[in-house]
Amino acid sequence: MAMHATSSALSPFDMAAMLVVASALLGWFNHHYLKLPHVIGLTVMGALAALGLMVANALIPGVTLDDTVARLLEQMNFTETLLQGMLSFLLFAGALHVDLDRLKASWLPVLLLSTIGVIVSTLLVGFATWGLGLVLGLSIAPIWYFVFGALIAPTDPVSVLGVLKEEDVPLSLQSAVAGESLFNDGVGIVVFTILLGAAVTGADFSLAEGARLFAIEAGGGVLVGLVAGFLGYRALAGMDEYGLEVLITLAIVMGGYALCSALHISGPLAMAVAGLLIGNHGVTYAMSDVTRDYVVKFWEIVDELLNSVLFLLIGLELIALVPGVNEVILAVAAIPITLAARAIAVAGATKAIPAARLQEQGASRVLWWGGLRGGISIALALSLPAGDTRSLILAATFGAVLFSVLVQRATLGRLIDSLKAKHAPAVESGPTLH
């Protein structure tokens, strides 16, 4: 009889099944009726569903659907699901498609944007929101504004790579944008973790200690990624069994990310590095044509599935937001603040390297407008300790992310098309970032 006992808690399989079924149904509806870009359609419908549940709860006595969905989302733990599960697969899948030779050709601007650029953006957003908080009379410790700056600084590789797949972007620019989005994600999470630790403990933030922790987490992640990628490459090179080789790539992702979690180093950076090695040396030298086709298509399916679920969750997570006047002001203000900070970071990186030619052919505008925010920022904001500060930061994060997904992502393709038309002769010869 115990086997038939009911429980209010859903199993992980039940929750995964619900999300996949909802993503498939809403994706089908969007494809046939709304005809929005796939992830935009899922985000819009998820957001409308969340808002509809909240309205129904407010207007119809006895209806508590939004509370039910909120409990389900809390049980699922979006932050844990994304950062400890989905992200490892998404980063590895994205890195598989980045041309390492072209990325190496533009390594300096990519390095500056994914490291110094993230730090500069964190500081600029932190100071700007701190000033706004003073105007609004918010009783928030200054360190929390920089925590927000850190969680909103990294661009989301899921969003960026999705657009690049749809557009005929010159390969050199595509590699630079994709490479930067992969690495600044890992760097941003490291910076966020360090600042959050200082904010929660109330300890004075030390630049020296922050730099030490950053070197350990980021450097350790890169090292694990190199080792995991090399071991995976050697294993792949010794066989020609596509089923087993797909399994090896899964082992690299899951085992490597679990090891990084145990060692408290950056799993995202490790997966980006491992994905670059397998996607270049592994695909080129260690796989037959048949195996290469299976591995690439397998990871494309994984990427599409997780991408769909992720953006549906972004929309549904609006249920976690209970906006007041200050929350609305911060949500609206976060949009120009994050755009301005991104513009300054990109301009600084491009002008610091005259030889990079990033200002030519509109590449810097693509890097700026293509600095999309997504699920990673939402997950980090949801991981903050409960309280008024969390509500304010969550509102600002949702404002920036929803604008990014619904406006920037929707118009990035048109920006790229207009730049290609304007620089048609240059594009045909293949613009360079070096």
C-alpha positions in Angstrom: 0.0 0.0 0.0 2.9 2.4 0.6 3.6 2.4 -3.1 0.3 4.1 -3.7 0.7 6.8 -1.1 0.3 10.2 -2.5 2.6 13.1 -1.9 2.4 16.8 -2.7 6.0 16.8 -3.9 6.6 15.9 -7.6 9.5 13.8 -8.6 12.3 15.3 -10.7 11.0 13.1 -13.6 7.4 14.6 -13.2 8.7 18.1 -13.3 10.9 17.5 -16.3 8.0 15.8 -18.1 5.8 18.8 -17.4 8.3 21.3 -18.7 9.1 19.3 -21.8 5.4 18.8 -22.6 4.6 22.5 -22.0 7.6 23.6 -24.1 6.5 21.3 -26.9 2.8 22.4 -26.8 3.6 26.1 -26.6 6.3 25.8 -29.2 3.8 24.1 -31.6 1.3 26.9 -30.9 3.9 29.6 -31.5 5.1 27.9 -34.7 1.6 27.7 -36.2 0.0 30.9 -34.8 2.2 33.5 -33.2 5.1 32.8 -35.5 7.6 34.6 -33.2 11.2 33.4 -33.0 11.1 30.2 -31.0 12.6 31.3 -27.7 10.9 34.7 -27.8 7.6 33.0 -28.3 8.2 30.6 -25.4 9.2 33.5 -23.1 6.2 35.6 -24.1 3.8 32.8 -23.5 5.4 31.8 -20.2 5.2 35.5 -19.1 1.6 35.8 -20.2 0.7 32.5 -18.4 2.3 33.8 -15.2 0.5 37.1 -15.4 -2.8 35.4 -16.2 -2.5 33.2 -13.2 -1.8 36.2 -11.0 -4.8 38.1 -12.4 -7.0 35.1 -12.0 -5.8 34.7 -8.4 -6.6 38.4 -7.7 -10.1 38.5 -9.4 -11.6 35.0 -8.8 -12.2 34.0 -5.1 -10.7 30.8 -4.1 -8.4 30.5 -7.1 -4.7 30.0 -6.1 -3.2 28.8 -9.3 -0.3 31.2 -9.2 0.5 30.0 -5.7 0.5 26.4 -6.9 2.8 27.2 -9.9 5.0 29.2 -7.6 5.4 26.3 -5.2 6.2 24.0 -8.1 8.9 26.4 -9.4 10.3 26.7 -5.9 10.4 23.0 -5.5 12.2 22.7 -8.8 14.7 25.4 -7.7 15.3 27.2 -11.0 18.7 28.5 -9.8 20.0 25.0 -8.9 18.5 23.5 -12.1 20.2 26.0 -14.4 23.5 26.6 -12.7 24.1 23.0 -11.6 22.4 21.2 -14.5 21.4 22.9 -17.7 24.3 25.4 -17.9 27.0 22.7 -18.2 25.2 21.2 -21.2 24.4 24.5 -22.8 27.9 25.9 -22.6 29.5 22.7 -23.9 27.0 22.5 -26.8 27.6 26.2 -27.6 31.4 25.9 -27.5 31.3 22.9 -29.9 30.4 25.3 -32.7 33.0 27.9 -32.1 36.0 27.9 -34.5 39.0 27.9 -32.3 41.4 29.2 -35.0 39.2 32.2 -35.7 38.7 32.7 -31.9 42.5 32.7 -31.4 42.8 35.3 -34.2 40.7 37.6 -32.1 41.8 36.4 -28.7 42.7 39.8 -27.3 39.4 41.6 -27.7 37.6 38.5 -26.5 39.8 38.3 -23.5 39.3 42.0 -22.6 35.5 41.8 -23.1 35.1 38.6 -21.1 37.3 39.7 -18.2 37.9 43.5 -17.9 34.7 44.2 -19.7 32.7 42.2 -17.1 34.4 44.0 -14.2 33.9 47.4 -15.8 30.3 46.7 -16.5 29.8 45.5 -12.9 31.3 48.7 -11.5 29.4 51.0 -13.8 26.0 49.3 -13.2 26.8 49.2 -9.5 27.5 52.9 -9.2 24.6 53.9 -11.4 22.0 51.9 -9.5 23.6 53.0 -6.2 23.0 56.6 -7.3 19.4 55.8 -8.2 18.9 54.0 -4.9 20.0 57.2 -3.0 17.5 59.2 -5.0 14.7 56.8 -4.2 15.8 56.6 -0.5 16.4 52.8 -0.6 17.9 51.4 2.6 20.3 49.0 0.8 23.9 48.4 1.7 26.1 49.7 -1.3 27.7 46.3 -1.9 24.3 44.9 -3.0 24.3 47.3 -6.0 27.5 45.8 -7.2 26.1 42.3 -6.6 23.4 43.3 -9.1 26.1 44.7 -11.4 27.9 41.4 -11.4 24.8 39.2 -12.0 23.6 41.4 -15.0 27.1 41.9 -16.5 27.6 38.6 -18.4 25.9 38.1 -21.7 23.9 34.9 -22.1 25.5 32.4 -24.5 22.2 30.7 -25.0 20.6 33.9 -26.4 23.6 35.0 -28.4 24.4 31.7 -30.0 20.7 31.3 -30.9 20.8 34.5 -33.0 24.1 33.7 -34.6 22.8 30.3 -35.8 19.9 32.1 -37.5 21.9 34.8 -39.2 24.6 34.6 -41.9 27.1 36.3 -39.7 30.7 36.6 -40.9 32.6 33.8 -39.2 35.3 36.0 -37.6 32.6 38.2 -36.0 30.6 35.1 -35.0 33.6 33.5 -33.3 34.3 36.7 -31.4 30.7 37.2 -30.2 30.2 33.5 -29.3 33.6 33.2 -27.6 33.1 36.3 -25.5 29.6 35.2 -24.5 30.9 31.8 -23.4 33.7 33.1 -21.3 32.2 36.2 -19.8 29.4 34.0 -18.4 31.9 32.0 -16.3 33.8 35.2 -15.3 30.5 36.9 -14.3 29.5 34.0 -12.1 32.8 34.1 -10.3 32.6 37.8 -9.7 29.1 37.5 -8.5 30.0 34.7 -6.1 32.8 36.7 -4.6 30.7 39.9 -4.1 27.7 37.9 -2.8 29.9 36.3 -0.2 31.1 39.7 1.0 27.5 41.1 1.0 26.0 38.2 3.0 28.8 38.1 5.6 29.0 41.9 5.9 32.8 41.7 5.8 34.7 44.5 4.2 35.4 43.7 0.6 39.1 43.4 -0.2 40.4 43.8 -3.7 43.4 41.6 -2.9 41.2 38.8 -1.5 38.8 39.1 -4.4 41.6 38.8 -6.9 42.9 35.8 -5.1 39.6 34.0 -5.1 39.0 35.0 -8.8 42.4 33.5 -9.8 41.6 30.3 -8.0 38.1 29.8 -9.3 38.6 31.0 -12.8 42.1 29.5 -13.2 41.0 26.2 -11.7 38.0 26.1 -14.1 40.2 26.6 -17.1 42.7 24.0 -15.9 39.9 21.4 -15.4 38.5 22.2 -18.8 41.8 21.6 -20.4 42.4 18.3 -18.7 38.8 17.1 -19.3 39.0 18.1 -22.9 42.4 16.5 -23.5 41.4 13.2 -21.8 38.1 13.2 -23.8 40.1 13.8 -27.0 42.4 10.9 -26.3 39.5 8.6 -25.5 37.7 9.6 -28.7 40.8 9.2 -30.8 41.2 5.5 -29.9 37.9 4.2 -31.3 35.2 4.6 -34.0 32.0 3.8 -32.2 29.6 6.7 -32.4 27.3 5.6 -29.6 30.2 5.2 -27.2 31.7 8.5 -28.3 28.5 10.4 -27.7 28.6 8.8 -24.2 32.2 10.1 -23.7 31.2 13.6 -24.5 28.4 13.3 -21.9 30.9 12.0 -19.4 33.1 15.0 -20.1 30.3 17.4 -19.3 28.7 15.8 -16.3 31.9 14.5 -14.7 33.8 17.7 -15.4 31.1 20.0 -14.0 30.6 17.7 -10.9 34.4 17.8 -10.2 34.4 21.6 -10.5 31.5 21.9 -8.0 33.3 19.6 -5.6 36.5 21.7 -5.9 34.6 25.0 -5.7 36.0 26.3 -9.0 34.3 27.6 -12.1 32.4 24.8 -13.9 31.1 27.2 -16.7 34.7 28.1 -17.7 35.7 24.5 -17.6 32.8 23.5 -19.9 33.6 26.3 -22.3 37.2 25.2 -22.6 36.4 21.5 -22.9 33.8 22.3 -25.5 36.3 24.3 -27.6 38.8 21.4 -27.5 36.3 18.7 -28.4 34.6 20.8 -31.0 37.8 21.6 -32.8 40.6 19.0 -32.2 38.2 16.2 -31.3 35.8 16.7 -34.2 38.6 17.2 -36.7 41.2 14.6 -35.6 39.4 12.0 -33.4 36.1 11.3 -35.1 35.0 9.7 -38.4 32.5 11.4 -40.6 29.7 9.2 -39.2 30.6 9.9 -35.6 31.1 13.6 -36.2 27.5 13.7 -37.6 26.0 11.9 -34.6 27.9 13.9 -32.0 27.1 17.3 -33.5 23.4 16.4 -34.1 23.1 15.0 -30.6 24.3 18.2 -29.0 22.2 20.3 -31.3 19.1 18.4 -30.0 20.3 18.8 -26.4 20.8 22.5 -27.0 17.4 23.0 -28.6 15.6 21.1 -25.8 17.2 22.9 -22.9 17.0 26.2 -24.7 13.2 25.8 -25.0 12.8 24.8 -21.4 15.0 27.6 -20.2 13.1 30.4 -21.9 9.8 29.0 -20.9 11.0 29.1 -17.3 12.2 32.7 -17.6 8.6 33.7 -18.5 7.0 31.6 -15.7 9.4 32.9 -13.1 7.6 36.3 -13.3 5.4 34.7 -10.6 8.3 35.3 -8.2 8.1 39.0 -8.7 5.7 41.2 -6.6 6.4 44.7 -7.9 5.9 47.9 -6.0 6.7 51.5 -7.1 10.4 51.2 -6.4 10.6 47.8 -8.1 9.0 49.2 -11.2 11.3 52.2 -11.3 14.4 50.0 -10.9 13.1 47.5 -13.6 12.7 50.4 -16.1 16.0 52.1 -15.1 17.9 48.9 -15.4 17.4 48.8 -19.1 19.3 52.0 -20.1 21.9 51.5 -17.3 22.9 48.0 -18.5 22.9 49.1 -22.2 25.1 52.1 -21.4 27.5 50.0 -19.3 27.7 47.4 -22.1 28.4 50.2 -24.6 31.2 51.6 -22.5 32.8 48.2 -22.0 32.7 47.3 -25.7 34.0 50.8 -26.7 36.8 50.5 -24.2 37.8 47.1 -25.5 37.7 48.0 -29.1 39.4 51.4 -28.9 42.2 49.8 -26.7 43.1 47.6 -29.6 43.3 49.7 -32.8 44.5 46.7 -34.8 41.4 44.8 -33.9 39.3 46.8 -36.3 36.3 46.2 -34.2 34.9 49.7 -34.9 34.8 48.9 -38.6 31.9 47.3 -40.5 29.6 47.8 -37.4 31.1 44.9 -35.5 31.1 46.9 -32.2 27.4 47.6 -32.6 26.7 43.9 -33.0 28.8 43.2 -29.9 26.9 45.9 -28.0 23.3 45.2 -29.0 24.1 41.4 -29.0 25.1 41.6 -25.4 21.9 39.7 -24.4 21.0 38.8 -20.9 19.0 35.6 -20.1 18.4 32.8 -17.7 21.8 33.0 -16.0 21.1 36.5 -14.6 17.6 35.4 -13.5 19.0 32.3 -11.8 21.6 34.4 -9.9 19.0 36.9 -8.8 16.7 34.2 -7.5 19.6 32.7 -5.5 19.8 35.9 -3.3 18.6 35.6 0.3 14.9 36.5 0.8 14.1 40.1 1.8 13.4 43.5 0.4 16.8 43.7 -1.2 16.2 40.5 -3.2 12.8 41.9 -4.4 14.4 45.1 -5.7 17.3 43.3 -7.4 15.0 40.7 -8.9 12.8 43.4 -10.4 15.8 45.2 -11.9 17.0 41.9 -13.3 13.7 41.0 -14.8 13.4 44.4 -16.4 16.8 44.1 -18.1 16.4 40.4 -19.1 12.9 40.8 -20.6 14.0 43.8 -22.6 17.0 41.8 -23.8 15.0 38.8 -24.8 11.9 40.5 -26.3 13.5 43.6 -27.9 17.3 43.2 -28.4 17.0 39.5 -29.5 14.1 40.3 -31.8 15.9 43.2 -33.5 19.4 41.9 -33.6 18.9 40.1 -36.8 17.6 43.2 -38.5 20.6 45.1 -37.2 23.0 42.5 -38.6 21.1 42.6 -42.0 21.3 46.4 -42.2 25.1 46.3 -41.4 25.7 43.6 -44.0 23.8 45.7 -46.6 25.8 48.8 -45.6 29.1 47.0 -45.8 28.3 44.5 -48.5 31.8 44.6 -50.2 33.6 44.2 -46.9 31.3 41.4 -45.8 31.8 39.5 -49.0 35.6 39.5 -48.4 35.1 38.4 -44.8 35.6 41.1 -42.1 38.3 40.4 -39.6 38.6 41.1 -35.9 42.3 41.0 -35.8 
